[in-house]
Amino acid sequence: MLFYSFFKSLVGKDVVVELKNDLSICGTLHSVDQYLNIKLTDISVTDPEKYPHMLSVKNCFIRLVVRYVQLPADEVDTQLLQDAARKEACSRSSDFPPPAQHAPPRCRGAGWTSPARQLLLLDHGATGAPGCLGPWLLPLLAGSRS
């Protein structure tokens, strides 16, 4: 929801959307939905010689194919965005139960604990209360289980 709220604050601003097929579209951000689908108005293509069929298009709806969104630098408050990301991460840490206490790591096999899991256990400390480091590592842990 953080990025959705962030993009909603940029409605009416000029942005450049680069698609996965290397097409870059400049336009005014008209709307964005919770799936981060984007509607642009008054569009133009950055390379009209390569995409002449896009010259007649004035509005577009983009979904599932966005690679990058270039935003106006003067419209983005990076400090506010970083603070909001930290607050969301810390609030999400209460959604996860504290991990069970494990024996010290041994060789791979039964009872082996990955380095990422060890770092998460260290972050919880002796109290078992999660710190702010936990939520950032949980997606990594899901992919590191063997």
N, C-alpha and C positions, 0 to 999 in steps of 0.2 A: 504494500500500500504506500510505502514511502515514495517510490518512483512515480506511481500514479498521481499522488498529490503534487509531487514536484513538477511533472509535465502539465498538470492542470493549471499550475501557476504561470506557465509559459504560453497559454492560449492567447493568440493575437500577435505573437512575436514571429519574426522570420527565422526559419531553421533550414538546415540542409540534411536530408535523409539519404544515406547511402544504402542501397539495397545489396543483397547477396549476389546479384548478377552484375555488379559494378556500375549500375545506373545511379547517378546522384541527382536528386530532385530538390530544388530550392522552392520554398513556398512559405505561406503564413500558416501557422498551426491553428487549425479551426477547432479540432476536438481530439480527445484521446479517451479511450475507455479503460476499464479495469484490466483488460488483457493487453494493454499497451498498443492496441491498434490505433493508427494515426490517420486523421483526415487533414489534408492540406488544401488550401485554396490559393489561387493566383500562382500556379506553379510554373517553373521553367526548368529546363534540363541544363546541367552544367556543360554537357558536350552535345550540342544539337546536331553536329555533323554525323556523329555516331548513332544517334537516335532521332532521325527526322520525323518519325511517326508520332513522337511525343510533342511536337510543336503545336498541334491543335488541341491538346488536352489542357484544361484550365484548372480542374479540381481532381483530386484522387483520394482514394481510401487505401491504406497500406496495412497489410497484416501478414505476419509470419515470415516476412522476407527482409526485415530490417537488420542491417549489419551495424551501422553507426548512426547516431543522431548528433549533428554538430549544432551547438547552441551558441547564441550570442554571449560573449564573455562578460559584457557589462550587465547582463540580466541574471547571472548565476552567482548566488552567494554561497561560495564553497564552504565557508566556516559554518553557516547555518545547516547546510546539507550534511556535513560531517557530524555535527552535534546531534542531528536528528537520527542519523544512522547508528551512532553510539547508544542513544537512548532506546531505540528500537531493539538493538542487540541485547542490551541489559534487561529490558522488559521481557524479551523472549527467553532469557535464561531461567526465569521462574517457571516456564512451561515444561521444562525438562526435569525429571527427577534426578537427585544426586546419584552418581554411579555407585555400585556396590564396591566395597573395599576388596581389593584383590591382593594376592600374595605378590612378593617382589617378582619382577619379570625373570623368566628363565629362558632357556633355548626354545626355539620354535617347536610347537607341538601343544600338548594340553597345558593350559595355563599361561601360554605365551601372551604378552601384552605388547602391542605395537608402540613405537616411540610417540606417535600422536596421542594414543590412549594414555600413555604415561604422563604426557604434558597436561592432558585434561584432568587426570587424577591429581596432579600437582596443583593445578589451578584451584581445585575445590578445597585443598588444604585439610586441616584436621577437623574443621567444623562440619564439613560436608556441604556447606553452602556454596552454590556455584558463583564464580566470578564472571567478569565480562568476557573472558577468553573462551569459555565453553561454547557458546552458540556459533562462534566463527569456526570452531574445529569440528562440530558435529557433522556437517556435510562431508568433511574430509574423512571422518571416521567411518561413515557409511560405505565409502568406496574402498577403504583400506583393510577391511576384514578379509581374512584369507581362510 
